[in-house]
């Protein structure tokens, strides 16, 4: 059976823990790519592959199809990896996912690997959800407040999303912390209190 730990017996621990099946594959890939000094190349390969799969419906259906023989798929992916000059660790991941019938998890494995790589670079990913788009001064205030959660060598990477269903306020997730300051959550809380009292 193919495994990532063939490069060396000692595993390299990722800077952040990711969970689930995709987390195990991403962590193993990080360990193997670290040992082979291919982290940047693997990330570049996976980002390009993810964009290609998202843009090509036929390829996406082919990769996630349970009908296609695992061995045929593994061979095809190995040949494609060589033609596209993917790093050996990337080719190994694709072959391993194909051998184990887990190619439908490829997108989530890539996202988990991106999370690990962001932490490796010292980036702290933060998602901010608001009911309406924030203006420049609000963004600046928010960024200032969020930077207080960072340690010296970390940088903040903020992604914003608008969700009118939260009515007002913000929902912020930074690293492993989650704060829901939305009006919708407060309305639900007070509704639950009123209903339980009645």
N, C-alpha and C positions, 0 to 999 in steps of 0.2 A: 504494500500500500504506500502511496505517495504521502509524504509529510513535509512540513516546513522545516522541521528541526534537523534536517540532514546536514545543514551547513556546520553546525556545532551543537554539542549537547546542552550548553548553557543558554538559557533564553534571556533575551533583552526585554526588560519590563517597560511597557509603554508609559508615557508621562501622565496619562489619564486612563481610568478604567472605563471600558465600554462593555455593556452587558448584552446578553442574549447570544444566539448562535452567530449572528453577524459580528458581534464583539469578539468572540473567540477566534474567528477567521481573521479579522482585522488585526488583532493583537499578535497572532502568529505571523501574519504578513509583516507587521512592523518589526518584529524580532528578527525574522529572516532577512529583510531588506537592510536592517541596521548592521547585521553581521557582514553582509555583502557590500556595504556602503552604497546602497542603491535607493535610499529613501526618496530623494527628489525625483529620480527617474521613475520609480514606481508610482509616485503621486501623479506625475505628468501623464504616464501611461493610462492610469485608471480614470483620470479626469477626461482625457480624450475619448477613451472607450465609453464612458458614461454618456458623454455628449453625443457620440455616434449612435449608441443604442436608443437614446431618447428621440433622436431625429429620424431614425429609420425603423418604421413600423414592422417591416418584414424581418429585419434582423432581430428586433425585440421579440417577435413571436417565435422565431427560430431558436433563439437562446433560451427562452423560457418554456419551450414545448416539452411536455413529458413523454411525447410519442417517440422522439428521436433517441436512438440508442446512445447510451452514455459513452461507450468506447469510441463510437463514430464522432460524437461531439468533442470528446477530449482530443482526438487526433486532429480534427478540423481546427480546434482552437490553438493547438500547439503549432500547426503549420501557419495559421494566421499570425500568431505571436512572433514567429520567426520573420515572416514577411514584413510585419509592421515594426520590427526591431524593438520589441518590448524587452524590458529587463527580465532576466531569468526568474526573479521572484514573482513578477507579474504573470509570466507564462505558467509558473508553477501553481499560482493561485487559481487561474482559469482551469487548468487541468484537474486540480484537486476538487474544485466545485463541480466540474463535469463528472468526474469519477464518482463523487458522492451524491449525484443527483440534486445538487443545491444551486444550480445556476439561476433559478428564479430569485435567489437571495442576493445576487450580484450587486444590485443597486444599493441595498441596505449595507452590504459589506463595504462598498466604496464609500458611502457616507460615514460609516463608523471609522474607516481609515482616515478620512479627511478630518474628522474630529480629533483623532490621535495626532495627526500631523499639525493641526492648529495648536494643540497643546505643546507639541515638540518645539514649535517656533516661538512659544511664549504668548500666543494669542489667547485671549479669553473671549469666547463667543457669547454674545448677549443678544437676546431677541426682545424687542419692545413691541407690544401690541397696543394700539390706541384706537379710539372710536373714529377719529378723523386725523388727517395728516398733521404732524407737528411742524410748527414754523421754526425758523433758524434759531431764534433765542431760546425756545423750549428745548430744541435739540442740544444746544450748547449747555443749558442748565442740567439736563438729564445726563449728558456725557460727563460733566464735572462731578455729579453725584455718584455715578457708576464707577468713575476712576478711583474713588476712595476704597473700593473693594479689591483693587489690584495690589499685587506685591511689586517690588521695585523693577524687576526685569520683564514684567508682563505688559502686553499692549491690548487695547480693547478693540474688538471687532463687533460693531453694532449692526444688526439688521432690523429694519422697521417693517411693520405690517399693519394695515388698517383693517379693523373688524368692527363694523357699526353695531353688531349685536351686543358689544360690551357696554353700550349706551354712553359711557364717559369714563374718565380715569385711565389707568394704564395696567397692563399685565407685563411684568418684567421677569425674564429668566436670565440669570448670569451664572455661568459655570453650573454648579449643582444647586443653586438657590433659585427659588421661585416665589414671586410676590404678586398677589392678585389684588390690585387696588381699584378694580373696576366697579362701576356703579351697579352693573348687572349682578355681581356677586353679593353686594350689600343688600340689594333688593331681595335676592333669593334668601339670604340669611334672615332678614326681617320677616319675610313671608313665612318661612319655616317656624320662626319663633311665635308668630301670631297664630298659625295653624295648630301648633302643639299646645298653646295656651287655651284654645277654644274647645 
